[in-house]
């Protein structure tokens, strides 16, 4: 298990790598999805006083919060489109955190229960597709 300090150090290192890829090497943020995805997991663990799942690519969830809730983390650099949520693993997750990478920082665009997140999703095969703009609206309504 990584300590909170180790997660914070890794978060900063991954953020530095992403900045290098984008600013110095000219990559689009959407082209470094894997690194941005891991950055989001570190961010979620820090924000929820949690830790990473025991296995890389754990089925259903990425982070276990400080209060024991299992969180699926979706991180995107897209400004439009959707995030995919696997229907087959919904029973293994409590919450969903969607993060957006914009201007070299992460912003939470949704953090709530997986049930609320999937209520109004469209379906395609074995996934729910949650529109990014819909996720943002859900968060605005929840915070009012």
DSSP file (Angstrom, degrees, kcal/mol; ACC not computed):
  #  RESIDUE AA STRUCTURE BP1 BP2  ACC     N-H-->O    O-->H-N    N-H-->O    O-->H-N    TCO  KAPPA ALPHA  PHI   PSI    X-CA   Y-CA   Z-CA
    1    1 A X              0   0    0      0, 0.0     2,-0.3     0, 0.0    52,-0.0   0.000 360.0 360.0 360.0 135.3    0.0    0.0    0.0
    2    2 A X        -     0   0    0     50,-0.1    50,-0.1     1,-0.1     2,-0.1  -0.604 360.0-125.8 -80.9 143.8    1.2    3.5   -0.8
    3    3 A X     >  -     0   0    0     -2,-0.3     4,-2.4     1,-0.1     5,-0.2  -0.399  26.5-106.7 -79.9 165.7    1.2    6.1    1.9
    4    4 A X  H  > S+     0   0    0      1,-0.2     4,-2.4     2,-0.2     5,-0.2   0.898 122.5  52.6 -59.7 -40.5   -0.6    9.4    1.4
    5    5 A X  H  > S+     0   0    0      2,-0.2     4,-2.3     1,-0.2    -1,-0.2   0.910 108.6  49.6 -62.7 -42.6    2.8   11.1    1.1
    6    6 A X  H  > S+     0   0    0      1,-0.2     4,-2.6     2,-0.2    -1,-0.2   0.904 110.6  50.2 -63.4 -40.9    3.9    8.6   -1.6
    7    7 A X  H  X S+     0   0    0     -4,-2.4     4,-2.6     2,-0.2    -2,-0.2   0.908 110.2  50.3 -63.6 -41.5    0.6    9.2   -3.5
    8    8 A X  H  X S+     0   0    0     -4,-2.4     4,-2.0     2,-0.2    -2,-0.2   0.895 111.3  48.4 -63.7 -40.1    1.2   13.0   -3.3
    9    9 A X  H  X S+     0   0    0     -4,-2.3     4,-2.2     2,-0.2    -2,-0.2   0.929 112.8  47.7 -65.0 -45.6    4.7   12.7   -4.6
   10   10 A X  H  X S+     0   0    0     -4,-2.6     4,-2.9     1,-0.2     5,-0.3   0.895 108.2  55.9 -62.8 -40.2    3.5   10.4   -7.5
   11   11 A X  H  X S+     0   0    0     -4,-2.6     4,-2.4     1,-0.2    -1,-0.2   0.944 109.8  45.4 -55.9 -49.3    0.7   12.9   -8.3
   12   12 A X  H  X S+     0   0    0     -4,-2.0     4,-2.2     1,-0.2    -1,-0.2   0.893 113.1  49.8 -64.2 -40.6    3.2   15.7   -8.7
   13   13 A X  H  X S+     0   0    0     -4,-2.2     4,-2.2     2,-0.2    -1,-0.2   0.918 112.0  47.4 -65.5 -43.2    5.6   13.6  -10.8
   14   14 A X  H  X S+     0   0    0     -4,-2.9     4,-2.6     2,-0.2    -2,-0.2   0.902 110.8  52.3 -64.3 -40.1    2.8   12.5  -13.1
   15   15 A X  H  X S+     0   0    0     -4,-2.4     4,-2.3    -5,-0.3    -2,-0.2   0.909 109.7  49.5 -61.5 -41.5    1.6   16.1  -13.4
   16   16 A X  H  X S+     0   0    0     -4,-2.2     4,-2.2     2,-0.2    -2,-0.2   0.891 110.3  50.7 -63.5 -40.3    5.2   17.1  -14.4
   17   17 A X  H  X S+     0   0    0     -4,-2.2     4,-2.7     2,-0.2    -2,-0.2   0.920 110.2  49.5 -64.2 -43.4    5.4   14.4  -17.0
   18   18 A X  H  X S+     0   0    0     -4,-2.6     4,-2.7     1,-0.2     5,-0.3   0.927 110.3  50.2 -62.1 -44.7    2.0   15.4  -18.5
   19   19 A X  H  X>S+     0   0    0     -4,-2.3     4,-3.1     1,-0.2     5,-0.7   0.907 111.4  49.5 -60.0 -41.5    3.2   19.0  -18.7
   20   20 A X  I  X>S+     0   0    0     -4,-2.2     5,-1.8     3,-0.2     4,-1.0   0.930 111.8  48.2 -62.1 -47.0    6.4   17.9  -20.4
   21   21 A X  I  <5S+     0   0    0     -4,-2.7     6,-2.5     3,-0.2    -2,-0.2   0.912 121.5  35.3 -59.8 -43.8    4.5   15.8  -22.9
   22   22 A X  I  X5S+     0   0    0     -4,-2.7     4,-0.5     4,-0.2    -2,-0.2   0.950 127.7  31.1 -79.6 -50.9    2.0   18.6  -23.7
   23   23 A X  I  <5S+     0   0    0     -4,-3.1    -3,-0.2    -5,-0.3    -2,-0.1   0.944 130.9  28.6 -78.0 -48.9    4.2   21.7  -23.5
   24   24 A X  I  <<S+     0   0    0     -4,-1.0    -3,-0.2    -5,-0.7    -4,-0.1   0.865 130.5  33.9 -84.3 -36.9    7.6   20.5  -24.5
   25   25 A X  T  4<S-     0   0    0     -5,-1.8    -3,-0.2    -4,-0.1    -1,-0.1   0.538 100.0-126.1 -99.9  -7.6    6.8   17.6  -26.9
   26   26 A X     <  +     0   0    0     -4,-0.5    -4,-0.2    -6,-0.3     2,-0.1   0.674  51.5 154.9  76.4  17.9    3.6   19.1  -28.3
   27   27 A X        -     0   0    0     -6,-2.5     2,-0.2    -7,-0.2    -1,-0.2  -0.481  46.4-115.7 -74.9 148.0    1.3   16.1  -27.5
   28   28 A X    >   -     0   0    0     -2,-0.1     3,-1.9     1,-0.1     4,-0.4  -0.594  22.8-120.9 -77.0 147.0   -2.4   16.8  -27.2
   29   29 A X  G >  S+     0   0    0      1,-0.3     3,-1.3    -2,-0.2     7,-0.2   0.848 113.7  61.0 -58.0 -33.8   -3.7   16.1  -23.7
   30   30 A X  G >  S+     0   0    0      1,-0.2     3,-0.5    47,-0.2    -1,-0.3   0.657  96.8  61.5 -68.5 -14.2   -6.1   13.5  -25.2
   31   31 A X  G <  S+     0   0    0     -3,-1.9    -1,-0.2     1,-0.2     3,-0.2   0.560  97.5  56.1 -88.9  -9.2   -3.1   11.5  -26.5
   32   32 A X  G <>  +     0   0    0     -3,-1.3     4,-2.4    -4,-0.4     5,-0.2  -0.275  66.6 141.1-114.2  46.0   -1.7   10.9  -23.0
   33   33 A X  H <>  +     0   0    0     -3,-0.5     4,-2.9     1,-0.2     5,-0.2   0.873  66.3  54.2 -56.4 -44.3   -4.8    9.2  -21.7
   34   34 A X  H  > S+     0   0    0      1,-0.2     4,-2.0     2,-0.2    -1,-0.2   0.924 112.0  43.4 -60.4 -45.3   -3.0    6.5  -19.7
   35   35 A X  H  > S+     0   0    0      1,-0.2     4,-2.3     2,-0.2    -1,-0.2   0.905 115.1  49.2 -68.3 -41.1   -0.9    9.0  -17.7
   36   36 A X  H  X S+     0   0    0     -4,-2.4     4,-2.2     2,-0.2    -2,-0.2   0.879 109.0  54.5 -65.0 -37.5   -3.9   11.4  -17.2
   37   37 A X  H  X S+     0   0    0     -4,-2.9     4,-1.6    -5,-0.2    -2,-0.2   0.925 109.8  45.1 -61.5 -45.5   -5.9    8.4  -16.0
   38   38 A X  H  X S+     0   0    0     -4,-2.0     4,-2.2     1,-0.2    -2,-0.2   0.897 109.8  55.9 -65.7 -40.1   -3.4    7.5  -13.4
   39   39 A X  H  X S+     0   0    0     -4,-2.3     4,-2.6     1,-0.2    -1,-0.2   0.909 105.8  52.5 -57.0 -42.6   -3.1   11.1  -12.3
   40   40 A X  H  X S+     0   0    0     -4,-2.2     4,-2.6     1,-0.2    -1,-0.2   0.870 106.4  52.5 -61.7 -38.3   -6.8   11.2  -11.7
   41   41 A X  H  X S+     0   0    0     -4,-1.6     4,-2.3     2,-0.2    -1,-0.2   0.915 110.5  47.3 -65.0 -42.5   -6.6    8.1   -9.5
   42   42 A X  H  X S+     0   0    0     -4,-2.2     4,-2.4     2,-0.2    -2,-0.2   0.932 112.1  51.0 -61.9 -44.7   -3.9    9.8   -7.4
   43   43 A X  H  X S+     0   0    0     -4,-2.6     4,-2.9     1,-0.2    -2,-0.2   0.925 110.5  48.5 -58.7 -47.1   -6.0   13.0   -7.2
   44   44 A X  H  X S+     0   0    0     -4,-2.6     4,-2.2     1,-0.2     6,-0.3   0.917 110.2  51.4 -60.8 -44.6   -9.1   11.0   -6.1
   45   45 A X  H  <>S+     0   0    0     -4,-2.3     5,-2.9     1,-0.2     4,-0.4   0.907 112.9  45.8 -60.6 -41.6   -7.1    9.2   -3.4
   46   46 A X  H ><5S+     0   0    0     -4,-2.4     3,-1.0     3,-0.2    -2,-0.2   0.937 113.8  48.4 -65.8 -46.8   -5.7   12.5   -2.1
   47   47 A X  H 3<5S+     0   0    0     -4,-2.9    -2,-0.2     1,-0.2    -1,-0.2   0.805 118.6  39.0 -65.1 -30.9   -9.1   14.2   -2.1
   48   48 A X  T 3<5S-     0   0    0     -4,-2.2    18,-2.4    -5,-0.2    19,-0.3   0.306 107.8-118.6-103.9   8.6  -10.9   11.3   -0.4
   49   49 A X  T < 5S+     0   0    0     -3,-1.0    -3,-0.2    -4,-0.4    -4,-0.1   0.894  75.9 125.7  54.3  41.3   -8.1   10.5    2.1
   50   50 A X      < -     0   0    0     -5,-2.9     2,-0.3    -6,-0.3    15,-0.2  -0.246  55.4-120.0-114.2-161.7   -8.0    7.1    0.5
   51   51 A X  E     -A   64   0A   0     13,-2.2    13,-2.9    -2,-0.1     3,-0.1  -0.928  33.2 -89.7-141.2 164.2   -5.7    4.7   -1.2
   52   52 A X  E     -A   63   0A   0     -2,-0.3    11,-0.3    11,-0.2   -50,-0.1  -0.382  53.2 -90.8 -72.9 154.1   -5.4    3.0   -4.6
   53   53 A X        -     0   0    0      9,-3.1    -1,-0.1     2,-0.1     4,-0.1  -0.241  39.2-112.7 -57.8 155.1   -7.1   -0.3   -5.3
   54   54 A X  S    S+     0   0    0     -3,-0.1     2,-0.4     2,-0.0    -1,-0.1   0.793  99.1  48.3 -66.2 -28.5   -4.8   -3.2   -4.5
   55   55 A X  S >  S-     0   0    0      4,-0.0     3,-1.2     7,-0.0     2,-0.2  -0.892  88.5-115.0-114.7 143.1   -4.5   -4.3   -8.1
   56   56 A X  T 3  S+     0   0    0     -2,-0.4     3,-0.1     1,-0.3    -2,-0.0  -0.565 108.1  15.5 -67.3 138.5   -3.8   -2.2  -11.2
   57   57 A X  T 3  S-     0   0    0     -2,-0.2    -1,-0.3     1,-0.2     5,-0.1   0.859  89.7-171.0  59.0  37.7   -6.9   -2.2  -13.4
   58   58 A X    <   -     0   0    0     -3,-1.2     2,-0.4     3,-0.2    -1,-0.2  -0.346  33.0-102.1 -54.4 135.2   -9.0   -3.6  -10.5
   59   59 A X  S    S-     0   0    0      1,-0.2     2,-0.2    -3,-0.1    -1,-0.1  -0.509  95.8  -3.9 -68.7 120.2  -12.4   -4.5  -11.8
   60   60 A X  S    S+     0   0    0     -2,-0.4     2,-0.3    -3,-0.1    -1,-0.2  -0.144 124.4  43.5  98.4 -38.2  -15.0   -1.9  -11.0
   61   61 A X        -     0   0    0     -2,-0.2    11,-0.3    -3,-0.1    -3,-0.2  -0.965  43.1-169.6-145.8 159.9  -13.0    0.6   -8.9
   62   62 A X  S    S+     0   0    0      9,-3.0    -9,-3.1    -2,-0.3     2,-0.3   0.655  75.6  35.8-116.2 -29.5   -9.7    2.4   -8.6
   63   63 A X  E     -AB  52  71A   0      8,-2.0     8,-3.3   -11,-0.3     2,-0.6  -0.961  57.3-149.4-134.0 144.2   -9.7    4.0   -5.2
   64   64 A X  E     -AB  51  70A   0    -13,-2.9   -13,-2.2    -2,-0.3     6,-0.2  -0.973  31.0-135.9-111.3 117.1  -10.9    3.1   -1.7
   65   65 A X    >   -     0   0    0      4,-3.0     3,-2.2    -2,-0.6   -16,-0.2  -0.106  26.6 -99.4 -67.6 168.1  -11.8    6.2    0.2
   66   66 A X  T 3  S+     0   0    0    -18,-2.4   -17,-0.1     1,-0.3    -1,-0.1   0.758 126.2  51.3 -59.5 -26.1  -10.8    6.9    3.8
   67   67 A X  T 3  S-     0   0    0    -19,-0.3    -1,-0.3     2,-0.1    -2,-0.1   0.243 124.9-101.5 -98.1  14.1  -14.3    5.8    4.8
   68   68 A X  S <  S+     0   0    0     -3,-2.2     2,-0.3     1,-0.3    -2,-0.1   0.493  71.6 144.3  88.5   4.3  -14.2    2.6    2.8
   69   69 A X        -     0   0    0      1,-0.1    -4,-3.0    25,-0.0     2,-0.5  -0.579  48.4-128.4 -79.9 139.8  -16.2    3.5   -0.3
   70   70 A X  E     -B   64   0A   0     -2,-0.3    24,-2.5    -6,-0.2    25,-2.4  -0.773  27.9-163.6 -91.2 124.9  -15.1    2.1   -3.6
   71   71 A X  E     -Bc  63  95A   0     -8,-3.3    -9,-3.0    -2,-0.5    -8,-2.0  -0.925  15.6-150.7-118.1 128.6  -14.7    4.7   -6.2
   72   72 A X  E     - c   0  96A   0     23,-2.6    25,-2.6    -2,-0.5     2,-0.5  -0.848  21.7-153.7 -90.2 129.3  -14.4    4.4  -10.0
   73   73 A X  E     - c   0  97A   0     -2,-0.5     2,-0.5    23,-0.2    25,-0.2  -0.917  14.0-175.5-111.9 127.8  -12.3    7.2  -11.4
   74   74 A X  E     - c   0  98A   0     23,-2.8    25,-3.0    -2,-0.5     2,-0.4  -0.988   5.7-174.5-121.0 122.6  -12.7    8.5  -14.9
   75   75 A X  E     + c   0  99A   0     -2,-0.5     2,-0.3    23,-0.2    25,-0.2  -0.970   8.1 172.3-121.9 131.8  -10.3   11.2  -16.1
   76   76 A X  E     - c   0 100A   0     23,-2.4    25,-3.0    -2,-0.4   -46,-0.1  -0.962  35.9-158.9-137.9 152.2  -10.6   12.9  -19.4
   77   77 A X        +     0   0    0     -2,-0.3   -47,-0.2    23,-0.2   -48,-0.1   0.360  66.9 110.8-104.0   0.0   -9.1   15.8  -21.3
   78   78 A X        -     0   0    0      1,-0.1    -2,-0.1   -49,-0.1     3,-0.1  -0.425  52.4-163.3 -71.9 148.1  -12.1   15.9  -23.6
   79   79 A X  S    S+     0   0    0      1,-0.2     2,-0.3    -2,-0.1    -1,-0.1   0.618  79.4  27.4-103.5 -20.0  -14.4   18.9  -23.3
   80   80 A X  S    S+     0   0    0     52,-0.1     2,-0.3     2,-0.1    -1,-0.2  -0.899  95.1  53.6-132.6 164.7  -17.3   17.2  -25.1
   81   81 A X  S    S-     0   0    0     -2,-0.3    51,-2.6    -3,-0.1    52,-0.4  -0.829  77.9 -73.7 112.3-151.9  -18.3   13.6  -25.5
   82   82 A X  E     -E  131   0B   0     -2,-0.3     2,-0.4    49,-0.3    49,-0.2  -0.923  22.5-124.4-144.1 165.2  -18.9   11.0  -22.8
   83   83 A X  E     -E  130   0B   0     47,-2.3    47,-2.6    -2,-0.3     2,-0.4  -0.928  30.5-127.9-111.2 143.4  -17.2    8.7  -20.3
   84   84 A X  E     -E  129   0B   0     -2,-0.4     2,-0.5    45,-0.2    45,-0.2  -0.731  18.6-166.8 -94.1 137.3  -17.9    5.0  -20.5
   85   85 A X  E     -E  128   0B   0     43,-2.7    43,-3.0    -2,-0.4     2,-0.4  -0.989  23.8-125.3-125.6 121.4  -19.0    3.1  -17.4
   86   86 A X  E >   -E  127   0B   0     -2,-0.5     3,-0.9    41,-0.2    41,-0.2  -0.511  11.9-157.0 -71.8 120.7  -18.9   -0.7  -17.5
   87   87 A X  G >  S+     0   0    0     39,-2.7     3,-1.2    -2,-0.4     4,-0.3   0.835  88.3  64.4 -63.9 -33.4  -22.3   -2.2  -16.7
   88   88 A X  G 3  S+     0   0    0     38,-0.6    -1,-0.2     1,-0.2     3,-0.2   0.693 105.9  42.0 -68.2 -19.1  -20.7   -5.5  -15.6
   89   89 A X  G X  S+     0   0    0     -3,-0.9     3,-2.0     1,-0.1     4,-0.3   0.299  77.9 106.0-112.7   9.8  -18.8   -4.0  -12.7
   90   90 A X  G X  S+     0   0    0     -3,-1.2     3,-1.2     1,-0.3    -1,-0.1   0.819  75.6  61.1 -59.7 -31.0  -21.4   -1.7  -11.2
   91   91 A X  G 3  S+     0   0    0     -4,-0.3    -1,-0.3     1,-0.2    -2,-0.1   0.559 100.8  55.8 -73.9  -5.6  -22.0   -4.0   -8.3
   92   92 A X  G <  S+     0   0    0     -3,-2.0     2,-0.4   -32,-0.0    -1,-0.2   0.400 100.7  66.4-103.8   0.8  -18.3   -3.6   -7.3
   93   93 A X    <   -     0   0    0     -3,-1.2   -22,-0.2    -4,-0.3     3,-0.1  -0.944  47.5-174.5-129.7 145.0  -18.4    0.2   -7.0
   94   94 A X  S    S+     0   0    0    -24,-2.5    20,-2.3    -2,-0.4    21,-0.4   0.822  72.2  20.9 -98.5 -45.4  -20.1    2.7   -4.7
   95   95 A X  E     -cD  71 113A   0    -25,-2.4   -23,-2.6    18,-0.3     2,-0.4  -0.810  59.4-143.2-128.8 162.6  -19.1    6.1   -6.2
   96   96 A X  E     -cD  72 112A   0     16,-3.1    16,-1.9    -2,-0.3     2,-0.5  -0.995   9.7-169.6-126.7 132.3  -18.0    7.7   -9.4
   97   97 A X  E     -cD  73 111A   0    -25,-2.6   -23,-2.8    -2,-0.4     2,-0.5  -0.989   5.0-167.4-120.3 123.5  -15.5   10.6   -9.7
   98   98 A X  E     -cD  74 110A   0     12,-2.9    11,-3.0    -2,-0.5    12,-1.5  -0.949   8.2-171.7-110.9 125.8  -15.1   12.2  -13.1
   99   99 A X  E     -cD  75 108A   0    -25,-3.0   -23,-2.4    -2,-0.5     2,-0.5  -0.881  10.6-152.2-116.6 147.3  -12.2   14.5  -13.5
  100  100 A X  E     -cD  76 107A   0      7,-2.5     7,-1.8    -2,-0.3     2,-0.8  -0.982   8.9-144.8-122.1 128.7  -11.4   16.8  -16.4
  101  101 A X  E     + D   0 106A   0    -25,-3.0     2,-0.4    -2,-0.5     5,-0.2  -0.826  35.6 154.4 -93.7 112.6   -7.8   17.8  -17.3
  102  102 A X  E >   - D   0 105A   0      3,-2.5     3,-1.0    -2,-0.8    -2,-0.1  -0.998  62.1  -2.7-141.3 135.1   -7.8   21.4  -18.6
  103  103 A X  T 3  S-     0   0    0     -2,-0.4    -1,-0.1     1,-0.3     3,-0.1   0.890 128.8 -53.9  52.4  46.4   -5.0   24.0  -18.5
  104  104 A X  T 3  S+     0   0    0      1,-0.2     2,-0.3    -3,-0.1    -1,-0.3   0.740 120.7  86.5  63.9  27.2   -2.6   21.8  -16.7
  105  105 A X  E <  S-D  102   0A   0     -3,-1.0    -3,-2.5    -5,-0.0     2,-0.4  -0.989  71.5-118.0-149.7 160.9   -4.9   21.0  -13.8
  106  106 A X  E     -D  101   0A   0     -2,-0.3     2,-0.4    -5,-0.2    -5,-0.2  -0.787  23.2-170.4 -99.8 142.2   -7.7   18.6  -12.8
  107  107 A X  E     -D  100   0A   0     -7,-1.8    -7,-2.5    -2,-0.4     2,-0.6  -0.997  25.0-124.2-129.3 136.3  -11.2   19.6  -12.0
  108  108 A X  E     +D   99   0A   0     -2,-0.4    -9,-0.2    -9,-0.2     3,-0.1  -0.684  30.4 172.5 -76.6 122.4  -13.9   17.4  -10.5
  109  109 A X  E    S+     0   0A   0    -11,-3.0    30,-0.4    -2,-0.6     2,-0.3   0.599  70.5  11.4-105.6 -15.8  -16.9   17.5  -12.8
  110  110 A X  E     +D   98   0A   0    -12,-1.5   -12,-2.9    29,-0.1    -1,-0.4  -0.921  56.4 165.7-157.0 136.5  -18.8   14.8  -11.0
  111  111 A X  E     +D   97   0A   0     -2,-0.3     2,-0.3   -14,-0.2   -14,-0.2  -0.815  39.7  92.2-149.4 110.1  -18.5   13.0   -7.7
  112  112 A X  E    S-D   96   0A   0    -16,-1.9   -16,-3.1    -2,-0.3    -2,-0.0  -0.926  73.8 -34.5-172.3-168.1  -21.4   11.1   -6.4
  113  113 A X  E  >  -D   95   0A   0     -2,-0.3     4,-1.9   -18,-0.2   -18,-0.3  -0.306  45.8-127.4 -70.6 152.7  -23.0    7.6   -6.2
  114  114 A X  H  > S+     0   0    0    -20,-2.3     4,-1.8     1,-0.2   -19,-0.1   0.838 109.9  58.9 -66.6 -32.1  -22.7    5.3   -9.2
  115  115 A X  H  > S+     0   0    0    -21,-0.4     4,-0.8     1,-0.2    -1,-0.2   0.938 106.9  45.3 -63.2 -46.9  -26.5    4.9   -9.1
  116  116 A X  H >4 S+     0   0    0      1,-0.2     3,-0.6     2,-0.2     4,-0.5   0.894 112.3  52.9 -62.7 -39.1  -27.1    8.7   -9.6
  117  117 A X  H 3< S+     0   0    0     -4,-1.9     3,-0.2     1,-0.2    -1,-0.2   0.836 112.9  42.5 -66.6 -33.2  -24.5    8.8  -12.3
  118  118 A X  H >< S+     0   0    0     -4,-1.8     3,-1.0     1,-0.2    -1,-0.2   0.485  87.0  93.7 -96.5  -2.0  -26.1    6.0  -14.4
  119  119 A X  T << S+     0   0    0     -4,-0.8    -1,-0.2    -3,-0.6    -2,-0.1   0.921 100.2  23.1 -54.9 -49.4  -29.7    7.0  -14.0
  120  120 A X  T 3  S+     0   0    0     -4,-0.5    -1,-0.2    -3,-0.2     2,-0.1   0.036  93.4 127.8-111.8  25.9  -29.9    9.0  -17.2
  121  121 A X    <   -     0   0    0     -3,-1.0     2,-0.2     9,-0.1     9,-0.2  -0.447  58.3-121.3 -78.6 153.4  -27.1    7.5  -19.2
  122  122 A X  E     -F  129   0B   0      7,-1.7     7,-2.9    -2,-0.1     2,-0.4  -0.601  30.0-129.4 -84.5 160.2  -27.4    6.2  -22.7
  123  123 A X  E     +F  128   0B   0      5,-0.2     2,-0.3    -2,-0.2     5,-0.2  -0.904  26.6 175.3-117.1 139.0  -26.5    2.5  -23.2
  124  124 A X  E >   -F  127   0B   0      3,-2.6     3,-2.0    -2,-0.4     2,-0.1  -0.904  63.8 -57.5-142.5 114.0  -24.3    1.0  -25.8
  125  125 A X  T 3  S-     0   0    0     -2,-0.3    -1,-0.1     1,-0.3     0, 0.0  -0.334 122.3 -11.1  52.4-118.6  -23.6   -2.8  -25.5
  126  126 A X  T 3  S+     0   0    0     -2,-0.1   -39,-2.7    -3,-0.1   -38,-0.6   0.127 123.5  77.9 -98.0  20.7  -22.1   -3.4  -22.1
  127  127 A X  E <   -EF  86 124B   0     -3,-2.0    -3,-2.6   -41,-0.2     2,-0.4  -0.939  65.5-138.6-131.2 152.4  -21.5    0.2  -21.1
  128  128 A X  E     -EF  85 123B   0    -43,-3.0   -43,-2.7    -2,-0.3     2,-0.6  -0.830  22.1-147.1 -94.2 145.4  -23.3    3.2  -19.9
  129  129 A X  E     -EF  84 122B   0     -7,-2.9    -7,-1.7    -2,-0.4     2,-0.7  -0.954   9.7-164.2-118.8 112.7  -22.3    6.4  -21.6
  130  130 A X  E     -E   83   0B   0    -47,-2.6   -47,-2.3    -2,-0.6     2,-0.1  -0.862  20.4-129.9-100.2 116.0  -22.4    9.5  -19.4
  131  131 A X  E  >  -E   82   0B   0     -2,-0.7     4,-2.3   -49,-0.2   -49,-0.3  -0.399  11.1-134.0 -64.3 135.0  -22.3   12.8  -21.3
  132  132 A X  H  > S+     0   0    0    -51,-2.6     4,-2.1     1,-0.2     5,-0.2   0.895 106.6  50.2 -59.3 -43.0  -19.7   15.2  -19.9
  133  133 A X  H  > S+     0   0    0    -52,-0.4     4,-2.0     1,-0.2    -1,-0.2   0.869 109.8  51.5 -66.3 -34.1  -22.0   18.1  -20.0
  134  134 A X  H  > S+     0   0    0      2,-0.2     4,-2.5     1,-0.2    -2,-0.2   0.909 107.6  52.5 -66.2 -42.3  -24.7   16.1  -18.2
  135  135 A X  H  X S+     0   0    0     -4,-2.3     4,-1.9     1,-0.2    -2,-0.2   0.912 109.4  49.6 -59.7 -43.2  -22.2   15.1  -15.5
  136  136 A X  H  X S+     0   0    0     -4,-2.1     4,-2.3     1,-0.2    -1,-0.2   0.907 110.4  50.0 -62.7 -41.9  -21.4   18.8  -15.0
  137  137 A X  H  X S+     0   0    0     -4,-2.0     4,-2.5     1,-0.2     5,-0.2   0.893 107.9  53.7 -64.6 -39.6  -25.1   19.7  -14.8
  138  138 A X  H  X S+     0   0    0     -4,-2.5     4,-2.1     1,-0.2    -1,-0.2   0.895 109.8  48.3 -60.8 -39.6  -25.7   17.0  -12.2
  139  139 A X  H  X S+     0   0    0     -4,-1.9     4,-1.9   -30,-0.4    -2,-0.2   0.902 110.3  50.7 -68.1 -41.9  -22.9   18.4  -10.1
  140  140 A X  H  < S+     0   0    0     -4,-2.3     4,-0.5     1,-0.2    -2,-0.2   0.922 112.6  46.5 -61.4 -43.7  -24.3   22.0  -10.4
  141  141 A X  H >< S+     0   0    0     -4,-2.5     3,-0.8     1,-0.2    -1,-0.2   0.888 111.9  51.3 -65.5 -38.8  -27.7   20.8   -9.3
  142  142 A X  H 3< S+     0   0    0     -4,-2.1    -1,-0.2     1,-0.2    -2,-0.2   0.840 109.1  50.9 -67.2 -33.3  -26.3   18.8   -6.4
  143  143 A X  T 3<        0   0    0     -4,-1.9    -1,-0.2     1,-0.2    -2,-0.2   0.479 360.0 360.0 -86.1  -2.7  -24.3   21.8   -5.1
  144  144 A X    <         0   0    0     -3,-0.8    -1,-0.2    -4,-0.5    -2,-0.1   0.482 360.0 360.0 -80.7 360.0  -27.3   24.2   -5.1
